[in-house]
């Protein structure tokens, strides 16, 4: 369990939304998920994951090409 009540670590969030640790980190750095950083670790508020819909998997360029 996370050090901060009401917050999840990146690993916990990744498990909750069925994505990898690195993908959740990319969501944070791109602004899709709000998080706070303590030292070298990110913490995501639990309410951020309620209703969070991750973007489709895969390269967006290839998704656009296959949709044509």
mmCIF file of the N, C-alpha and C atoms, coordinates in Angstrom:
data_MODEL
# 
_entry.id   MODEL 
# 
loop_
_atom_site.group_PDB 
_atom_site.id 
_atom_site.type_symbol 
_atom_site.label_atom_id 
_atom_site.label_alt_id 
_atom_site.label_comp_id 
_atom_site.label_asym_id 
_atom_site.label_entity_id 
_atom_site.label_seq_id 
_atom_site.pdbx_PDB_ins_code 
_atom_site.Cartn_x 
_atom_site.Cartn_y 
_atom_site.Cartn_z 
_atom_site.occupancy 
_atom_site.B_iso_or_equiv 
_atom_site.pdbx_formal_charge 
_atom_site.auth_seq_id 
_atom_site.auth_comp_id 
_atom_site.auth_asym_id 
_atom_site.auth_atom_id 
_atom_site.pdbx_PDB_model_num 
ATOM 1   N N  . UNK A 1 1  ? 0.847   -1.196 0.000   1.00 0.00 ? 1  UNK A N  1 
ATOM 2   C CA . UNK A 1 1  ? 0.000   0.000  0.000   1.00 0.00 ? 1  UNK A CA 1 
ATOM 3   C C  . UNK A 1 1  ? 0.876   1.237  0.000   1.00 0.00 ? 1  UNK A C  1 
ATOM 4   N N  . UNK A 1 2  ? 0.373   2.270  -0.566  1.00 0.00 ? 2  UNK A N  1 
ATOM 5   C CA . UNK A 1 2  ? 1.098   3.521  -0.708  1.00 0.00 ? 2  UNK A CA 1 
ATOM 6   C C  . UNK A 1 2  ? 1.414   4.163  0.639   1.00 0.00 ? 2  UNK A C  1 
ATOM 7   N N  . UNK A 1 3  ? 2.449   4.995  0.649   1.00 0.00 ? 3  UNK A N  1 
ATOM 8   C CA . UNK A 1 3  ? 2.859   5.725  1.836   1.00 0.00 ? 3  UNK A CA 1 
ATOM 9   C C  . UNK A 1 3  ? 1.836   6.798  2.203   1.00 0.00 ? 3  UNK A C  1 
ATOM 10  N N  . UNK A 1 4  ? 1.163   7.355  1.185   1.00 0.00 ? 4  UNK A N  1 
ATOM 11  C CA . UNK A 1 4  ? 0.200   8.430  1.395   1.00 0.00 ? 4  UNK A CA 1 
ATOM 12  C C  . UNK A 1 4  ? -1.222  7.896  1.230   1.00 0.00 ? 4  UNK A C  1 
ATOM 13  N N  . UNK A 1 5  ? -2.043  8.022  2.272   1.00 0.00 ? 5  UNK A N  1 
ATOM 14  C CA . UNK A 1 5  ? -3.439  7.574  2.132   1.00 0.00 ? 5  UNK A CA 1 
ATOM 15  C C  . UNK A 1 5  ? -4.145  8.341  1.001   1.00 0.00 ? 5  UNK A C  1 
ATOM 16  N N  . UNK A 1 6  ? -4.918  7.604  0.201   1.00 0.00 ? 6  UNK A N  1 
ATOM 17  C CA . UNK A 1 6  ? -5.636  8.222  -0.899  1.00 0.00 ? 6  UNK A CA 1 
ATOM 18  C C  . UNK A 1 6  ? -4.829  8.337  -2.177  1.00 0.00 ? 6  UNK A C  1 
ATOM 19  N N  . UNK A 1 7  ? -3.582  7.893  -2.147  1.00 0.00 ? 7  UNK A N  1 
ATOM 20  C CA . UNK A 1 7  ? -2.709  7.963  -3.312  1.00 0.00 ? 7  UNK A CA 1 
ATOM 21  C C  . UNK A 1 7  ? -2.177  6.576  -3.638  1.00 0.00 ? 7  UNK A C  1 
ATOM 22  N N  . UNK A 1 8  ? -1.928  6.350  -4.913  1.00 0.00 ? 8  UNK A N  1 
ATOM 23  C CA . UNK A 1 8  ? -1.356  5.087  -5.374  1.00 0.00 ? 8  UNK A CA 1 
ATOM 24  C C  . UNK A 1 8  ? 0.022   5.332  -5.963  1.00 0.00 ? 8  UNK A C  1 
ATOM 25  N N  . UNK A 1 9  ? 0.889   4.338  -5.830  1.00 0.00 ? 9  UNK A N  1 
ATOM 26  C CA . UNK A 1 9  ? 2.177   4.410  -6.506  1.00 0.00 ? 9  UNK A CA 1 
ATOM 27  C C  . UNK A 1 9  ? 1.944   4.131  -7.989  1.00 0.00 ? 9  UNK A C  1 
ATOM 28  N N  . UNK A 1 10 ? 2.947   4.365  -8.786  1.00 0.00 ? 10 UNK A N  1 
ATOM 29  C CA . UNK A 1 10 ? 2.836   4.095  -10.222 1.00 0.00 ? 10 UNK A CA 1 
ATOM 30  C C  . UNK A 1 10 ? 2.555   2.611  -10.455 1.00 0.00 ? 10 UNK A C  1 
ATOM 31  N N  . UNK A 1 11 ? 3.223   1.746  -9.713  1.00 0.00 ? 11 UNK A N  1 
ATOM 32  C CA . UNK A 1 11 ? 2.989   0.306  -9.876  1.00 0.00 ? 11 UNK A CA 1 
ATOM 33  C C  . UNK A 1 11 ? 1.561   -0.068 -9.524  1.00 0.00 ? 11 UNK A C  1 
ATOM 34  N N  . UNK A 1 12 ? 1.029   0.491  -8.440  1.00 0.00 ? 12 UNK A N  1 
ATOM 35  C CA . UNK A 1 12 ? -0.348  0.196  -8.045  1.00 0.00 ? 12 UNK A CA 1 
ATOM 36  C C  . UNK A 1 12 ? -1.340  0.717  -9.089  1.00 0.00 ? 12 UNK A C  1 
ATOM 37  N N  . UNK A 1 13 ? -1.085  1.908  -9.594  1.00 0.00 ? 13 UNK A N  1 
ATOM 38  C CA . UNK A 1 13 ? -1.958  2.477  -10.624 1.00 0.00 ? 13 UNK A CA 1 
ATOM 39  C C  . UNK A 1 13 ? -1.891  1.649  -11.905 1.00 0.00 ? 13 UNK A C  1 
ATOM 40  N N  . UNK A 1 14 ? -0.692  1.214  -12.271 1.00 0.00 ? 14 UNK A N  1 
ATOM 41  C CA . UNK A 1 14 ? -0.527  0.397  -13.481 1.00 0.00 ? 14 UNK A CA 1 
ATOM 42  C C  . UNK A 1 14 ? -1.330  -0.889 -13.371 1.00 0.00 ? 14 UNK A C  1 
ATOM 43  N N  . UNK A 1 15 ? -1.297  -1.505 -12.214 1.00 0.00 ? 15 UNK A N  1 
ATOM 44  C CA . UNK A 1 15 ? -2.065  -2.732 -12.007 1.00 0.00 ? 15 UNK A CA 1 
ATOM 45  C C  . UNK A 1 15 ? -3.564  -2.442 -12.075 1.00 0.00 ? 15 UNK A C  1 
ATOM 46  N N  . UNK A 1 16 ? -3.982  -1.321 -11.510 1.00 0.00 ? 16 UNK A N  1 
ATOM 47  C CA . UNK A 1 16 ? -5.402  -0.973 -11.467 1.00 0.00 ? 16 UNK A CA 1 
ATOM 48  C C  . UNK A 1 16 ? -5.977  -0.717 -12.858 1.00 0.00 ? 16 UNK A C  1 
ATOM 49  N N  . UNK A 1 17 ? -5.187  -0.161 -13.783 1.00 0.00 ? 17 UNK A N  1 
ATOM 50  C CA . UNK A 1 17 ? -5.701  0.144  -15.124 1.00 0.00 ? 17 UNK A CA 1 
ATOM 51  C C  . UNK A 1 17 ? -5.148  -0.799 -16.192 1.00 0.00 ? 17 UNK A C  1 
ATOM 52  N N  . UNK A 1 18 ? -4.474  -1.848 -15.757 1.00 0.00 ? 18 UNK A N  1 
ATOM 53  C CA . UNK A 1 18 ? -3.948  -2.875 -16.665 1.00 0.00 ? 18 UNK A CA 1 
ATOM 54  C C  . UNK A 1 18 ? -3.004  -2.300 -17.717 1.00 0.00 ? 18 UNK A C  1 
ATOM 55  N N  . UNK A 1 19 ? -2.056  -1.504 -17.250 1.00 0.00 ? 19 UNK A N  1 
ATOM 56  C CA . UNK A 1 19 ? -1.009  -0.939 -18.098 1.00 0.00 ? 19 UNK A CA 1 
ATOM 57  C C  . UNK A 1 19 ? 0.335   -1.150 -17.405 1.00 0.00 ? 19 UNK A C  1 
ATOM 58  N N  . UNK A 1 20 ? 1.415   -0.887 -18.111 1.00 0.00 ? 20 UNK A N  1 
ATOM 59  C CA . UNK A 1 20 ? 2.748   -1.060 -17.539 1.00 0.00 ? 20 UNK A CA 1 
ATOM 60  C C  . UNK A 1 20 ? 3.142   0.164  -16.713 1.00 0.00 ? 20 UNK A C  1 
ATOM 61  N N  . UNK A 1 21 ? 4.150   -0.022 -15.894 1.00 0.00 ? 21 UNK A N  1 
ATOM 62  C CA . UNK A 1 21 ? 4.709   1.067  -15.086 1.00 0.00 ? 21 UNK A CA 1 
ATOM 63  C C  . UNK A 1 21 ? 5.143   2.214  -15.983 1.00 0.00 ? 21 UNK A C  1 
ATOM 64  N N  . UNK A 1 22 ? 5.860   1.894  -17.065 1.00 0.00 ? 22 UNK A N  1 
ATOM 65  C CA . UNK A 1 22 ? 6.361   2.943  -17.949 1.00 0.00 ? 22 UNK A CA 1 
ATOM 66  C C  . UNK A 1 22 ? 5.222   3.669  -18.668 1.00 0.00 ? 22 UNK A C  1 
ATOM 67  N N  . UNK A 1 23 ? 4.149   2.964  -18.994 1.00 0.00 ? 23 UNK A N  1 
ATOM 68  C CA . UNK A 1 23 ? 3.021   3.613  -19.659 1.00 0.00 ? 23 UNK A CA 1 
ATOM 69  C C  . UNK A 1 23 ? 2.341   4.593  -18.709 1.00 0.00 ? 23 UNK A C  1 
ATOM 70  N N  . UNK A 1 24 ? 2.158   4.214  -17.455 1.00 0.00 ? 24 UNK A N  1 
ATOM 71  C CA . UNK A 1 24 ? 1.545   5.122  -16.477 1.00 0.00 ? 24 UNK A CA 1 
ATOM 72  C C  . UNK A 1 24 ? 2.435   6.349  -16.287 1.00 0.00 ? 24 UNK A C  1 
ATOM 73  N N  . UNK A 1 25 ? 3.741   6.147  -16.256 1.00 0.00 ? 25 UNK A N  1 
ATOM 74  C CA . UNK A 1 25 ? 4.662   7.284  -16.148 1.00 0.00 ? 25 UNK A CA 1 
ATOM 75  C C  . UNK A 1 25 ? 4.504   8.216  -17.349 1.00 0.00 ? 25 UNK A C  1 
ATOM 76  N N  . UNK A 1 26 ? 4.329   7.658  -18.538 1.00 0.00 ? 26 UNK A N  1 
ATOM 77  C CA . UNK A 1 26 ? 4.101   8.497  -19.732 1.00 0.00 ? 26 UNK A CA 1 
ATOM 78  C C  . UNK A 1 26 ? 2.778   9.248  -19.623 1.00 0.00 ? 26 UNK A C  1 
ATOM 79  N N  . UNK A 1 27 ? 1.737   8.615  -19.076 1.00 0.00 ? 27 UNK A N  1 
ATOM 80  C CA . UNK A 1 27 ? 0.460   9.309  -18.868 1.00 0.00 ? 27 UNK A CA 1 
ATOM 81  C C  . UNK A 1 27 ? 0.648   10.502 -17.938 1.00 0.00 ? 27 UNK A C  1 
ATOM 82  N N  . UNK A 1 28 ? 1.476   10.344 -16.922 1.00 0.00 ? 28 UNK A N  1 
ATOM 83  C CA . UNK A 1 28 ? 1.729   11.431 -15.970 1.00 0.00 ? 28 UNK A CA 1 
ATOM 84  C C  . UNK A 1 28 ? 2.486   12.562 -16.657 1.00 0.00 ? 28 UNK A C  1 
ATOM 85  N N  . UNK A 1 29 ? 3.576   12.225 -17.332 1.00 0.00 ? 29 UNK A N  1 
ATOM 86  C CA . UNK A 1 29 ? 4.409   13.272 -17.940 1.00 0.00 ? 29 UNK A CA 1 
ATOM 87  C C  . UNK A 1 29 ? 3.712   13.965 -19.109 1.00 0.00 ? 29 UNK A C  1 
ATOM 88  N N  . UNK A 1 30 ? 2.755   13.279 -19.747 1.00 0.00 ? 30 UNK A N  1 
ATOM 89  C CA . UNK A 1 30 ? 2.024   13.910 -20.844 1.00 0.00 ? 30 UNK A CA 1 
ATOM 90  C C  . UNK A 1 30 ? 0.789   14.672 -20.349 1.00 0.00 ? 30 UNK A C  1 
ATOM 91  N N  . UNK A 1 31 ? 0.480   14.553 -19.067 1.00 0.00 ? 31 UNK A N  1 
ATOM 92  C CA . UNK A 1 31 ? -0.641  15.294 -18.505 1.00 0.00 ? 31 UNK A CA 1 
ATOM 93  C C  . UNK A 1 31 ? -1.968  14.555 -18.493 1.00 0.00 ? 31 UNK A C  1 
ATOM 94  N N  . UNK A 1 32 ? -1.996  13.293 -18.922 1.00 0.00 ? 32 UNK A N  1 
ATOM 95  C CA . UNK A 1 32 ? -3.245  12.534 -18.898 1.00 0.00 ? 32 UNK A CA 1 
ATOM 96  C C  . UNK A 1 32 ? -3.653  12.142 -17.485 1.00 0.00 ? 32 UNK A C  1 
ATOM 97  N N  . UNK A 1 33 ? -2.673  11.953 -16.619 1.00 0.00 ? 33 UNK A N  1 
ATOM 98  C CA . UNK A 1 33 ? -2.920  11.658 -15.210 1.00 0.00 ? 33 UNK A CA 1 
ATOM 99  C C  . UNK A 1 33 ? -2.225  12.708 -14.353 1.00 0.00 ? 33 UNK A C  1 
ATOM 100 N N  . UNK A 1 34 ? -2.929  13.200 -13.344 1.00 0.00 ? 34 UNK A N  1 
ATOM 101 C CA . UNK A 1 34 ? -2.344  14.140 -12.396 1.00 0.00 ? 34 UNK A CA 1 
ATOM 102 C C  . UNK A 1 34 ? -1.649  13.327 -11.311 1.00 0.00 ? 34 UNK A C  1 
ATOM 103 N N  . UNK A 1 35 ? -0.493  13.782 -10.877 1.00 0.00 ? 35 UNK A N  1 
ATOM 104 C CA . UNK A 1 35 ? 0.262   13.087 -9.839  1.00 0.00 ? 35 UNK A CA 1 
ATOM 105 C C  . UNK A 1 35 ? 1.177   14.074 -9.124  1.00 0.00 ? 35 UNK A C  1 
ATOM 106 N N  . UNK A 1 36 ? 1.629   13.666 -7.949  1.00 0.00 ? 36 UNK A N  1 
ATOM 107 C CA . UNK A 1 36 ? 2.617   14.459 -7.230  1.00 0.00 ? 36 UNK A CA 1 
ATOM 108 C C  . UNK A 1 36 ? 3.896   13.636 -7.153  1.00 0.00 ? 36 UNK A C  1 
ATOM 109 N N  . UNK A 1 37 ? 5.001   14.311 -7.066  1.00 0.00 ? 37 UNK A N  1 
ATOM 110 C CA . UNK A 1 37 ? 6.278   13.617 -7.003  1.00 0.00 ? 37 UNK A CA 1 
ATOM 111 C C  . UNK A 1 37 ? 6.930   13.895 -5.655  1.00 0.00 ? 37 UNK A C  1 
ATOM 112 N N  . UNK A 1 38 ? 7.296   12.845 -4.965  1.00 0.00 ? 38 UNK A N  1 
ATOM 113 C CA . UNK A 1 38 ? 8.021   12.919 -3.708  1.00 0.00 ? 38 UNK A CA 1 
ATOM 114 C C  . UNK A 1 38 ? 9.336   12.190 -3.908  1.00 0.00 ? 38 UNK A C  1 
ATOM 115 N N  . UNK A 1 39 ? 10.427  12.936 -3.871  1.00 0.00 ? 39 UNK A N  1 
ATOM 116 C CA . UNK A 1 39 ? 11.726  12.333 -4.152  1.00 0.00 ? 39 UNK A CA 1 
ATOM 117 C C  . UNK A 1 39 ? 11.750  11.898 -5.605  1.00 0.00 ? 39 UNK A C  1 
ATOM 118 N N  . UNK A 1 40 ? 11.955  10.613 -5.823  1.00 0.00 ? 40 UNK A N  1 
ATOM 119 C CA . UNK A 1 40 ? 11.972  10.106 -7.207  1.00 0.00 ? 40 UNK A CA 1 
ATOM 120 C C  . UNK A 1 40 ? 10.759  9.231  -7.508  1.00 0.00 ? 40 UNK A C  1 
ATOM 121 N N  . UNK A 1 41 ? 9.718   9.330  -6.683  1.00 0.00 ? 41 UNK A N  1 
ATOM 122 C CA . UNK A 1 41 ? 8.540   8.484  -6.873  1.00 0.00 ? 41 UNK A CA 1 
ATOM 123 C C  . UNK A 1 41 ? 7.282   9.330  -7.087  1.00 0.00 ? 41 UNK A C  1 
ATOM 124 N N  . UNK A 1 42 ? 6.449   8.901  -8.055  1.00 0.00 ? 42 UNK A N  1 
ATOM 125 C CA . UNK A 1 42 ? 5.187   9.557  -8.333  1.00 0.00 ? 42 UNK A CA 1 
ATOM 126 C C  . UNK A 1 42 ? 4.079   8.919  -7.509  1.00 0.00 ? 42 UNK A C  1 
ATOM 127 N N  . UNK A 1 43 ? 3.104   9.750  -7.099  1.00 0.00 ? 43 UNK A N  1 
ATOM 128 C CA . UNK A 1 43 ? 1.916   9.274  -6.401  1.00 0.00 ? 43 UNK A CA 1 
ATOM 129 C C  . UNK A 1 43 ? 0.690   9.846  -7.100  1.00 0.00 ? 43 UNK A C  1 
ATOM 130 N N  . UNK A 1 44 ? -0.238  8.956  -7.465  1.00 0.00 ? 44 UNK A N  1 
ATOM 131 C CA . UNK A 1 44 ? -1.426  9.326  -8.213  1.00 0.00 ? 44 UNK A CA 1 
ATOM 132 C C  . UNK A 1 44 ? -2.622  9.301  -7.265  1.00 0.00 ? 44 UNK A C  1 
ATOM 133 N N  . UNK A 1 45 ? -3.407  10.383 -7.209  1.00 0.00 ? 45 UNK A N  1 
ATOM 134 C CA . UNK A 1 45 ? -4.621  10.354 -6.382  1.00 0.00 ? 45 UNK A CA 1 
ATOM 135 C C  . UNK A 1 45 ? -5.569  9.256  -6.876  1.00 0.00 ? 45 UNK A C  1 
ATOM 136 N N  . UNK A 1 46 ? -6.133  8.504  -5.938  1.00 0.00 ? 46 UNK A N  1 
ATOM 137 C CA . UNK A 1 46 ? -7.025  7.406  -6.310  1.00 0.00 ? 46 UNK A CA 1 
ATOM 138 C C  . UNK A 1 46 ? -8.176  7.870  -7.188  1.00 0.00 ? 46 UNK A C  1 
ATOM 139 N N  . UNK A 1 47 ? -8.711  9.077  -6.914  1.00 0.00 ? 47 UNK A N  1 
ATOM 140 C CA . UNK A 1 47 ? -9.856  9.553  -7.698  1.00 0.00 ? 47 UNK A CA 1 
ATOM 141 C C  . UNK A 1 47 ? -9.499  9.798  -9.159  1.00 0.00 ? 47 UNK A C  1 
ATOM 142 N N  . UNK A 1 48 ? -8.198  9.959  -9.470  1.00 0.00 ? 48 UNK A N  1 
ATOM 143 C CA . UNK A 1 48 ? -7.776  10.133 -10.862 1.00 0.00 ? 48 UNK A CA 1 
ATOM 144 C C  . UNK A 1 48 ? -8.054  8.879  -11.695 1.00 0.00 ? 48 UNK A C  1 
ATOM 145 N N  . UNK A 1 49 ? -8.042  7.726  -11.037 1.00 0.00 ? 49 UNK A N  1 
ATOM 146 C CA . UNK A 1 49 ? -8.229  6.478  -11.774 1.00 0.00 ? 49 UNK A CA 1 
ATOM 147 C C  . UNK A 1 49 ? -9.689  6.091  -11.919 1.00 0.00 ? 49 UNK A C  1 
ATOM 148 N N  . UNK A 1 50 ? -10.562 6.704  -11.118 1.00 0.00 ? 50 UNK A N  1 
ATOM 149 C CA . UNK A 1 50 ? -11.991 6.400  -11.239 1.00 0.00 ? 50 UNK A CA 1 
ATOM 150 C C  . UNK A 1 50 ? -12.487 6.999  -12.543 1.00 0.00 ? 50 UNK A C  1 
ATOM 151 N N  . UNK A 1 51 ? -12.907 6.154  -13.441 1.00 0.00 ? 51 UNK A N  1 
ATOM 152 C CA . UNK A 1 51 ? -13.398 6.611  -14.724 1.00 0.00 ? 51 UNK A CA 1 
ATOM 153 C C  . UNK A 1 51 ? -12.310 6.945  -15.732 1.00 0.00 ? 51 UNK A C  1 
ATOM 154 N N  . UNK A 1 52 ? -11.033 6.731  -15.369 1.00 0.00 ? 52 UNK A N  1 
ATOM 155 C CA . UNK A 1 52 ? -9.952  7.007  -16.311 1.00 0.00 ? 52 UNK A CA 1 
ATOM 156 C C  . UNK A 1 52 ? -10.012 6.007  -17.450 1.00 0.00 ? 52 UNK A C  1 
ATOM 157 N N  . UNK A 1 53 ? -10.035 6.508  -18.653 1.00 0.00 ? 53 UNK A N  1 
ATOM 158 C CA . UNK A 1 53 ? -10.063 5.662  -19.851 1.00 0.00 ? 53 UNK A CA 1 
ATOM 159 C C  . UNK A 1 53 ? -8.735  5.827  -20.575 1.00 0.00 ? 53 UNK A C  1 
ATOM 160 N N  . UNK A 1 54 ? -7.848  4.841  -20.451 1.00 0.00 ? 54 UNK A N  1 
ATOM 161 C CA . UNK A 1 54 ? -6.553  4.957  -21.146 1.00 0.00 ? 54 UNK A CA 1 
ATOM 162 C C  . UNK A 1 54 ? -6.744  5.024  -22.652 1.00 0.00 ? 54 UNK A C  1 
ATOM 163 N N  . UNK A 1 55 ? -5.868  5.743  -23.333 1.00 0.00 ? 55 UNK A N  1 
ATOM 164 C CA . UNK A 1 55 ? -5.934  5.761  -24.800 1.00 0.00 ? 55 UNK A CA 1 
ATOM 165 C C  . UNK A 1 55 ? -5.741  4.348  -25.347 1.00 0.00 ? 55 UNK A C  1 
ATOM 166 N N  . UNK A 1 56 ? -6.194  4.090  -26.561 1.00 0.00 ? 56 UNK A N  1 
ATOM 167 C CA . UNK A 1 56 ? -6.002  2.762  -27.155 1.00 0.00 ? 56 UNK A CA 1 
ATOM 168 C C  . UNK A 1 56 ? -4.515  2.403  -27.216 1.00 0.00 ? 56 UNK A C  1 
ATOM 169 N N  . UNK A 1 57 ? -4.241  1.122  -27.112 1.00 0.00 ? 57 UNK A N  1 
ATOM 170 C CA . UNK A 1 57 ? -2.860  0.653  -27.196 1.00 0.00 ? 57 UNK A CA 1 
ATOM 171 C C  . UNK A 1 57 ? -2.345  0.780  -28.619 1.00 0.00 ? 57 UNK A C  1 
ATOM 172 N N  . UNK A 1 58 ? -1.037  0.883  -28.734 1.00 0.00 ? 58 UNK A N  1 
ATOM 173 C CA . UNK A 1 58 ? -0.404  0.884  -30.043 1.00 0.00 ? 58 UNK A CA 1 
ATOM 174 C C  . UNK A 1 58 ? -0.042  2.269  -30.530 1.00 0.00 ? 58 UNK A C  1 
ATOM 175 N N  . UNK A 1 59 ? 0.676   2.286  -31.609 1.00 0.00 ? 59 UNK A N  1 
ATOM 176 C CA . UNK A 1 59 ? 1.156   3.522  -32.207 1.00 0.00 ? 59 UNK A CA 1 
ATOM 177 C C  . UNK A 1 59 ? 0.002   4.253  -32.898 1.00 0.00 ? 59 UNK A C  1 
ATOM 178 N N  . UNK A 1 60 ? -0.246  5.521  -32.538 1.00 0.00 ? 60 UNK A N  1 
ATOM 179 C CA . UNK A 1 60 ? -1.359  6.253  -33.151 1.00 0.00 ? 60 UNK A CA 1 
ATOM 180 C C  . UNK A 1 60 ? -1.239  6.375  -34.677 1.00 0.00 ? 60 UNK A C  1 
ATOM 181 N N  . UNK A 1 61 ? -0.029  6.444  -35.191 1.00 0.00 ? 61 UNK A N  1 
ATOM 182 C CA . UNK A 1 61 ? 0.161   6.552  -36.637 1.00 0.00 ? 61 UNK A CA 1 
ATOM 183 C C  . UNK A 1 61 ? -0.378  5.304  -37.330 1.00 0.00 ? 61 UNK A C  1 
ATOM 184 N N  . UNK A 1 62 ? -0.093  4.135  -36.772 1.00 0.00 ? 62 UNK A N  1 
ATOM 185 C CA . UNK A 1 62 ? -0.559  2.894  -37.374 1.00 0.00 ? 62 UNK A CA 1 
ATOM 186 C C  . UNK A 1 62 ? -2.077  2.753  -37.223 1.00 0.00 ? 62 UNK A C  1 
ATOM 187 N N  . UNK A 1 63 ? -2.638  3.230  -36.099 1.00 0.00 ? 63 UNK A N  1 
ATOM 188 C CA . UNK A 1 63 ? -4.086  3.178  -35.933 1.00 0.00 ? 63 UNK A CA 1 
ATOM 189 C C  . UNK A 1 63 ? -4.776  4.043  -36.975 1.00 0.00 ? 63 UNK A C  1 
ATOM 190 N N  . UNK A 1 64 ? -4.216  5.226  -37.248 1.00 0.00 ? 64 UNK A N  1 
ATOM 191 C CA . UNK A 1 64 ? -4.797  6.115  -38.262 1.00 0.00 ? 64 UNK A CA 1 
ATOM 192 C C  . UNK A 1 64 ? -4.727  5.484  -39.648 1.00 0.00 ? 64 UNK A C  1 
ATOM 193 N N  . UNK A 1 65 ? -3.598  4.842  -39.977 1.00 0.00 ? 65 UNK A N  1 
ATOM 194 C CA . UNK A 1 65 ? -3.432  4.229  -41.300 1.00 0.00 ? 65 UNK A CA 1 
ATOM 195 C C  . UNK A 1 65 ? -4.408  3.070  -41.485 1.00 0.00 ? 65 UNK A C  1 
ATOM 196 N N  . UNK A 1 66 ? -4.619  2.269  -40.442 1.00 0.00 ? 66 UNK A N  1 
ATOM 197 C CA . UNK A 1 66 ? -5.497  1.109  -40.570 1.00 0.00 ? 66 UNK A CA 1 
ATOM 198 C C  . UNK A 1 66 ? -6.958  1.521  -40.598 1.00 0.00 ? 66 UNK A C  1 
ATOM 199 N N  . UNK A 1 67 ? -7.279  2.728  -40.109 1.00 0.00 ? 67 UNK A N  1 
ATOM 200 C CA . UNK A 1 67 ? -8.671  3.201  -40.129 1.00 0.00 ? 67 UNK A CA 1 
ATOM 201 C C  . UNK A 1 67 ? -9.084  3.707  -41.499 1.00 0.00 ? 67 UNK A C  1 
ATOM 202 N N  . UNK A 1 68 ? -8.112  3.977  -42.367 1.00 0.00 ? 68 UNK A N  1 
ATOM 203 C CA . UNK A 1 68 ? -8.411  4.520  -43.703 1.00 0.00 ? 68 UNK A CA 1 
ATOM 204 C C  . UNK A 1 68 ? -8.884  3.445  -44.653 1.00 0.00 ? 68 UNK A C  1 
# 
